[in-house]
Amino acid sequence: MTTDGMLRLHTLRRGAPGRLPLVLLHGFPLDHRMWLDVTDLLPGDPTVLAPDLPGFGDSPAGDDVAEGLGAPAGTPSLEVAADAVAAVLREAGVERAVVAGLSMGGYVAMAVLERHPDLVAGLGLVDTKSTADDDAARARRLELADTVLAEARVDAVLGMRSAVLGATNRVARPDLVDRVEGWIRDQGPAAVAWAQRAMAARPDRTAVLEAFDGPAVVVVGEEDELSPPAAAEHLVAALRDAQLTVVPRAGHMTPNESPEPVASALGGLLRRAHG
């Protein structure tokens, strides 16, 4: 569903009524499809919702989303993405949910928790981190944003098709490399640039996690080089009620490299959130 600058919200699975839905937020530079491997493996009968974040998949551009929210256009931010997620969920009648995200989706999930705490009944953080970029990482993001806009294509981020995978699967799963490349090529340069600038501007949200008193899970690939196990341990230390899952022989894309343990962790989170 999408109207007047709202994000496109996909129903990946329609479960039993009256239960907390699971909301899945995708990583960069992808869209909701990265969660399809996990969806059918989830235990129980949950409803699973997955928005395309601003500019990605079927969602309108970041500036259009900002204008729809009454926020200033031209200033990319994860806060706009978080507010847009909350708005489309409430438009769909969702007032409370378990919210989980991978990488950039994890950054957005933490921003949702900060800005819309009443919405978050449980938190899933998958291959992500709560800290801000250092100066060098921030500069690289801004340079990449300028490059994709100047070239009017996403070739500058195609290296991520293998970088997001663990060392094992870069060799063992060439099909997965091709699949990730296809997802990246489906995105537009404006979305890539907007997201890079938004991620470059994000603050450290460790304190947001420290204040959260609900159930959480942290999932990380053993071979994740972008958000390594040390970053996951930092998340677990900040949260009051978190369970850690380390996925063997997987990198940054655990939902696709090894979806079974990711589905198990999220299913356990749903059970704990239902209480």
C-alpha positions in Angstrom: 0.0 0.0 0.0 1.2 3.5 -0.7 -0.6 6.9 -0.8 0.7 10.5 -0.9 4.3 9.9 -0.1 3.8 6.9 2.2 6.0 3.9 2.1 5.0 0.8 0.3 4.0 -1.8 2.9 4.2 -5.5 1.8 2.4 -8.3 3.6 4.8 -11.2 3.4 2.6 -13.5 5.5 -0.9 -13.1 6.8 -1.2 -14.8 10.2 -3.7 -15.3 13.0 -5.6 -12.1 14.0 -5.1 -10.6 17.4 -1.4 -11.4 17.5 1.5 -9.0 17.3 2.8 -8.6 13.8 6.5 -8.9 12.9 7.8 -5.9 11.0 11.0 -6.5 9.0 13.2 -3.6 7.8 15.6 -4.3 5.0 19.3 -3.4 4.6 21.1 -1.2 2.2 20.9 -1.1 -0.9 18.1 -3.6 -1.1 14.4 -3.9 -0.5 11.8 -6.0 1.3 12.6 -9.1 -0.9 15.7 -9.9 1.2 13.4 -11.2 4.0 11.5 -13.7 1.8 13.9 -16.6 2.7 13.1 -16.1 6.4 9.3 -15.5 6.2 8.1 -19.1 5.5 10.5 -20.5 8.2 9.0 -18.5 11.1 7.4 -20.7 13.7 3.8 -20.2 14.7 1.5 -18.2 12.6 2.7 -14.6 12.6 1.6 -11.8 10.3 4.8 -10.4 8.7 4.9 -6.9 7.3 7.9 -5.4 5.4 8.0 -1.8 4.1 10.3 -0.6 1.4 12.3 2.2 3.0 12.4 5.6 1.2 13.3 5.4 -2.4 13.8 1.6 -2.4 11.6 -1.0 -4.0 8.2 0.4 -4.6 8.4 3.3 -2.1 8.5 7.0 -3.1 11.7 9.0 -3.0 13.1 10.2 0.3 12.3 13.8 -0.3 8.7 12.9 -1.3 8.4 10.8 1.9 9.7 13.8 4.0 7.3 16.2 2.4 4.4 13.8 3.0 5.4 13.8 6.7 5.7 17.6 6.8 9.4 17.3 7.3 12.0 19.4 5.3 13.0 17.9 2.0 16.6 17.9 1.0 17.9 16.7 4.4 18.1 12.9 4.3 17.7 11.3 7.7 16.9 8.0 9.3 14.4 9.9 11.5 12.3 10.5 8.4 12.5 6.8 7.5 11.5 5.9 11.1 8.6 8.3 11.1 7.5 7.0 7.7 7.6 3.4 9.0 5.4 4.3 12.0 3.0 6.3 9.8 2.4 3.4 7.3 2.0 0.9 10.1 -0.6 3.1 11.8 -2.3 3.6 8.5 -2.6 -0.2 8.3 -4.1 -0.3 11.8 -0.9 -1.5 13.5 -0.4 0.2 16.9 2.1 -2.3 18.4 4.5 -4.7 16.8 7.8 -6.6 17.0 10.2 -4.6 14.9 13.4 -6.1 13.4 15.9 -4.8 10.9 19.1 -5.7 9.2 22.0 -3.3 8.9 20.4 0.0 7.7 17.1 -1.5 8.7 18.5 -2.0 12.2 19.4 1.7 12.3 15.9 2.6 11.3 14.4 0.1 13.9 16.4 1.9 16.7 15.2 5.3 15.4 11.6 3.9 15.5 12.2 2.8 19.1 13.5 6.3 20.0 10.8 8.3 18.3 7.8 5.9 18.6 8.5 3.7 21.7 4.8 2.8 22.1 5.0 1.0 18.8 7.8 -1.4 19.7 6.8 -4.5 21.7 10.0 -6.3 20.9 13.2 -5.4 19.0 15.3 -7.5 16.6 18.7 -6.3 15.6 20.3 -8.3 12.8 23.9 -7.6 11.6 23.8 -4.0 12.7 25.3 -1.6 15.2 24.1 1.2 17.5 27.2 3.4 17.1 27.6 6.3 14.7 30.1 6.4 11.8 33.5 7.7 12.5 34.8 10.6 10.4 36.4 8.4 7.7 33.3 6.2 7.3 31.1 9.3 7.1 33.3 10.8 4.4 33.2 7.6 2.4 29.4 7.5 2.5 29.1 11.1 1.3 31.6 10.5 -1.5 29.7 7.5 -2.6 26.4 9.4 -2.6 28.0 12.1 -4.9 29.4 9.4 -7.2 26.2 7.5 -7.8 24.3 10.7 -8.5 27.0 12.0 -10.9 27.1 8.7 -12.7 23.3 8.2 -12.6 23.8 4.5 -11.9 24.5 2.3 -8.9 27.7 0.6 -10.2 29.6 2.2 -7.3 27.9 0.0 -4.8 27.9 -3.2 -6.8 31.0 -4.3 -4.8 28.6 -4.9 -1.9 27.2 -8.0 -3.8 30.1 -10.0 -2.4 31.2 -7.8 0.5 27.9 -8.4 2.4 28.5 -12.2 2.3 30.8 -14.1 4.5 34.1 -15.5 3.3 32.5 -19.0 3.1 29.6 -18.0 0.9 31.5 -15.7 -1.4 33.0 -18.9 -2.7 30.4 -21.5 -2.0 27.3 -19.5 -3.1 27.9 -17.7 -6.4 24.1 -17.9 -6.9 23.7 -15.7 -3.8 26.2 -13.2 -5.1 24.2 -13.0 -8.3 20.9 -12.6 -6.4 22.2 -9.8 -4.3 23.5 -8.1 -7.4 20.1 -8.3 -9.0 18.5 -6.7 -5.9 21.1 -3.9 -5.9 20.6 -3.2 -9.7 16.9 -2.8 -9.1 17.4 0.3 -6.9 17.9 3.8 -8.2 20.9 6.1 -7.6 18.8 8.7 -5.9 17.7 6.1 -3.3 21.3 5.0 -2.8 22.5 8.6 -2.3 19.7 9.5 0.0 20.3 6.5 2.2 24.0 7.0 2.3 23.6 10.6 3.5 21.0 9.6 6.0 23.2 6.9 7.5 26.2 9.3 7.6 24.1 11.7 9.7 22.9 9.1 12.2 23.7 9.5 15.9 24.9 6.9 18.4 21.7 5.2 19.7 23.3 3.0 22.4 21.5 5.0 25.1 18.1 4.3 23.3 18.8 0.6 23.7 19.8 1.0 27.4 16.4 2.6 28.1 14.4 -0.2 26.4 12.9 -2.7 28.8 11.2 -5.0 26.3 12.6 -8.3 24.9 15.2 -8.2 22.2 17.3 -10.5 20.0 20.6 -9.7 18.4 21.7 -11.8 15.4 25.1 -11.7 13.8 27.0 -13.7 11.2 30.2 -15.2 12.5 32.0 -13.9 9.3 30.3 -10.5 9.2 33.0 -7.9 8.3 30.6 -4.9 8.2 28.9 -5.3 11.6 31.2 -7.8 13.3 30.4 -10.0 16.3 32.0 -7.3 18.6 29.3 -4.8 17.5 26.7 -7.4 18.3 28.1 -7.9 21.8 28.0 -4.2 22.3 24.2 -4.3 21.5 23.6 -7.2 23.9 25.5 -5.3 26.7 23.3 -2.2 26.2 20.0 -4.1 26.2 18.4 -5.3 29.4 16.7 -8.4 28.0 18.6 -9.6 24.9 19.4 -13.0 23.5 22.4 -13.4 21.1 22.5 -15.7 18.1 25.8 -16.1 16.2 25.3 -17.7 12.8 28.2 -19.9 11.8 29.7 -19.5 8.3 27.6 -16.5 7.5 28.4 -12.8 6.9 26.3 -9.7 6.9 23.4 -11.2 5.0 22.4 -13.9 7.6 18.7 -13.9 6.5 19.8 -15.2 3.1 23.0 -17.0 3.8 21.5 -19.0 6.7 17.8 -18.1 7.2 16.9 -21.0 9.6 18.7 -19.6 12.7 17.4 -16.1 11.9 13.8 -17.3 11.7 14.3 -19.2 14.9 15.6 -16.2 16.8 12.8 -13.9 15.5 10.2 -16.6 16.3 11.6 -16.7 19.9 11.4 -12.9 20.1 7.7 -13.0 19.0 6.9 -15.6 21.7 8.6 -13.5 24.4 6.9 -10.3 23.2 3.5 -12.0 23.4 4.5 -12.9 27.0 
